[in-house]
Amino acid sequence: MVTQTLRLPIALYLMVAARSWLTADDGVLIATTPLLLKQGGTVENPAVYDGKGVVIDLGIDVTDHAWKKTGDIWTSNGPLLGRAPLAAGQVAGLFLDDVPLSLPRDVPAEKAHPERKEHCYIAPAALKPGQMGYAEDGSLYFRWPASKTPGSTRLILPPKVGVSAVTIACSNIIVRNITAKHAANDGFNIHGKWTGIRLENVRALSNADEGISAHDDVEMEVENAEIAWNGSVSGGVADVDRCVTRYRRCRVHDNLGAAFFLFGKEHTVTDAVIYNQAVDFSIRKGTVCHRERIEWQDGPR
């Protein structure tokens, strides 16, 4: 198979992102601008987009915000950065370093106030460690998990609602060597009828919704990926609708939802390593799913 390497687009991307990027101590380039890929190749000659190790980190550090601190409950001083409360029950609204805070629904309150569906939140005193909610004035509050310590932990807010770190909107493309972090939506997001997509050596870490998510009629392969600490209640991976996807040699761990949430046409997962997950696979009825050589490193919990 002949491939074409898209050297100019990566250079252009880094030029566009230059207004908001930095180089970490270890020399890794960190960009804070989302990446949209729209230039594919052909079946015989797919395009190659090599990020060369770039980390696309969309998070906003709010550690130094004027937090009101009452024991292990912290509350923002009004709406954090002026943001409206998120809908409860799907995504994480804040990260403590890489760890997502879940945003559970207060279902009994919703029954009493159906007009506020998905906008009734667990009261501060009733929160479990690692959960968050919103007050009537829009303030964000959360309870610290035992695994994190104030003073040595960064508090990271995702960007505005709906922003993914990497969006693929073309067919016949290989995307490799990119880390996607702290997106408000997905780390890698693909909608449409795009086919011939391949992700290689990517990392989808600490995104508010899924790490990798294919929708509609997408056909995609993913190899040697790490998918971890994502905040979706569905899964670290969520491939839905009529997609055909294949995952090989992936490491999936510490996601709030299942490791893999799959429904639709057909999905294949082989040689995966899964750990620190409450659920490995969540598969909708009628979905064709092939699983081979799945390793639990610490066993299902």
N, C-alpha and C positions, 0 to 999 in steps of 0.2 A: 504494500500500500504506500503510495506517495503522499507526503504531507507538505503543507506550506506553513512556515512559521511567520506569525504576524508580528514582526519586530516593530514596525512603525506604530501600530495601535498601542502596544504597551508603552512605548516612549511617549506617545501623545497622552495616554492616560496619566502617566506620572507627571507630565507637564501640567495637565489640568489640576491634578491633585497637589501640586507643589505648594499651593497657597496654604495647605493644611496637612503637612506631613513632617515627620521627624525620623531620625535614625537612632535606633536603640543602642545601648552600650555594646551589644554584641554585633552591631553592624547591620541588623535586620531593618529593612525599610518598612515603616508603618505609615500607611495612607489612611486618611479619614474621609475620603470621597467614595461614594458607591460606584461600582463598576457595572456598566451595561455593555454586553457583547452582542452585536448585531451583524457582524461580518463573518459568515460561514464560508465553507468551501464546497466541495462536491463529494459524492460518495467515494469516488476513486482518489480524490485529492482533498482530504479534509483540512481545514485550517487548524493551526496549533496556536493556542494562546498560552504562553509560558510566563507565569508571574515571577519566576525566579526567586521564590521565597517571600514575596511581599505579604505583609499582614494588613488586611483591610479592617481597621478597627473603628467602628462608628460610635463608640461609647463616649459619653460626656462625663467627666470626673466631677462629682458633686460632693466629694468628701468634706470640703471646707464650707459647705452650706451651713447656715445657722440652724442646726438641728436642735430640737427640744428633746432632752434626754431624761427619760424617767425609767430608771433601771435598764432592763434590756429592750424597752420600747423606745424607739426614736421616731420623732414626728417632724416633718418639714414645717418651716414657718410660712404657711400659706401654700398655694399650688407651686410645686417644684418647677422652677424655670417658667412659671406661668402656664404649665401644661394642664389640660383638662383630665379628669380621671379616666383611666382605661376601662373598657368593658371587662368584667370579671369572668374567670372560668376558662381562659384559653392561653394567654401569654403571660410571661413574666414582665414585671414593671420596673425592676431594679435588680442590679447585680452587686454582690459583695465580692470584689475581685472577679473571679470567674463563676461564682455560684449564683444561680438565679433564685429570686424570691417568687414564690407562687402567689397568685392573686385569686383566692377561692371565692366562690359565690356564696352569699347568705341566702340559701334556698327558702327557709321559712319566712324571711323578710320579703323575698320576692313574691311569695304567695299572698302575703298581706298587702303588697304594693305591686301589682302586676305591671303597672305603668313604668316601673323602675327595673324591669328585667335586665339582668347582667350589670346593674348599677347599685345593687345592695351588697355591702361589704361586711365581712366579719369585724366585729368590734375589737378595738385594741386589746382589751383584757382577755378576749377569747382566742386570740391568735396563737397558733402553734409556732415554735421556732422555725424560722425560714419562711414565714408567711407575711403578707402585706395587705394593706387596704387603703381606703381614702375616707377622710372626714367630710362632713357636710360642706365645709368651706373649700374643699378640694385639696387640703393638705394630705400628703402621703405619709403613712406610718407603717412601721414594720417591727417585728420582733427578731432580735439577733439569734442566729443559730449557734449552737455550742461550738461548731467547728471554726467560727470566725471571732476575732477579737477586735473591739474598737481600738483605734490608735495604730493598728498595724494592718488595716484592711482598707482598700479603696472602695468607695461607693460609686458605682457606674450607672448612669442613666442612658437607656437606648435613645436613638434619635426619634424624630416625629413618627407617628403611626404610619405603618405601611411600607417603610423603607427597608429594602433588602440590601445586603452587602454586595452580592453578585447576582445579576439578572442575565439570563441567557435567552436571547430572542432570535435565534437562527438555527439552522440545521447544519450537520456535518462539521462539527468543531470539537477539538480536543482541548480541554482546559486543565492545566496542571500547575502544581507548586504555588498554590494560593491558600492563605488562611483567612477565613471570614469570621469576624467577631462582633458581638454587641449590636447586631442589627435589630431594628424594631420589629421586623418581620422575619424573613428567613436568611440564613447564611448564603445558600445557593437556591435561587428561585427560578423555576421554569414553567411557563404557561404556554399553551397553544398546541400546534400540530408539528412541532419541531422534532426531527428524527436525526439519528447519527450523532448524538451527543455523548461525549465521554469525559468523565472527570477522573483525573489521575493525581495521586499524591496531594490531595487537598485536605484541609482541616476546617471543620465547621464547629466552632466553639462559642458557647455562651451567647447564643442569639435568643431574642425574646420569644420567637415562635420556633419553627423547626430549623434544624441545621441544614438539611437538604430536603427539598420538596418539589416534586414534579406533579403537574396537573394536566387535565384535559387529555390530549392524545400524544403526549410526549413519549419518545423512545430514547432510553438513556442507559449507559453503563457507568458504573462507579467502581474504581479499583484503588486499593491502598489508601482509604480515607480514614480519618479520625473524626467521629461525631460525638460531641460530649458537652455536658452542662447546658443544654438548650432548654428553654423554658416552656415549650408547648406541652399542654396536657395530652396531646395526641401521641407524639413521639419525637425522638431525635431525627428520625427519617419519617416523612409522611408522604407517600406516593398514592395518588387518588385518581378517581374518574376512570378513564380508559387507557391509562399509561401502561407501558411495558418497560420494566426496569430490571437491571441486573446489578447486584453488588457482590464484589469479590475481595477477599482479604481486607476487610474493614474492621476497625476497632471502635466499638460503640459503648459508651459508659456515662453514668452520672447525669442522664437526662431526666427531667421531671416526669415525662410520660414514658411510654414504652420505648424500647430501643428502635423497633420498626413498627410503624402503623401503616398497614397496607390494605387497600381495597381497589376494586376495579377489574382490570383485564388480566394481567399476568405479571408476577414478580418472582425473581430468583435471588436467593442469598446463599453464598457458599463461602466456606473458610473464614467465617466471622468470629471475632472474639468479643464477648459481651461480659461486662461486670458492673457492679454497683447500679443495677437496674431492678426496680420492683417488678417489671414485666419485660420479657424479651420481645415477643411478637404479639401484636394486636391485629387480627386479620378479620375483615368483614366477611360475612357469609356470602358464598358464591365467588369469592376471589380465588384464582389459581395462584398458589404460592409454592415454590420449590425451595426446600431448605436442605443443605448438605454440609456436614462437618462444621456445626456450630458449637463453639467452645464457651462454656461458662467458666471463667477463671476462679470465681469465688462461689459459684452455685447460685441458683435463683433465690431471691429473698421473699 
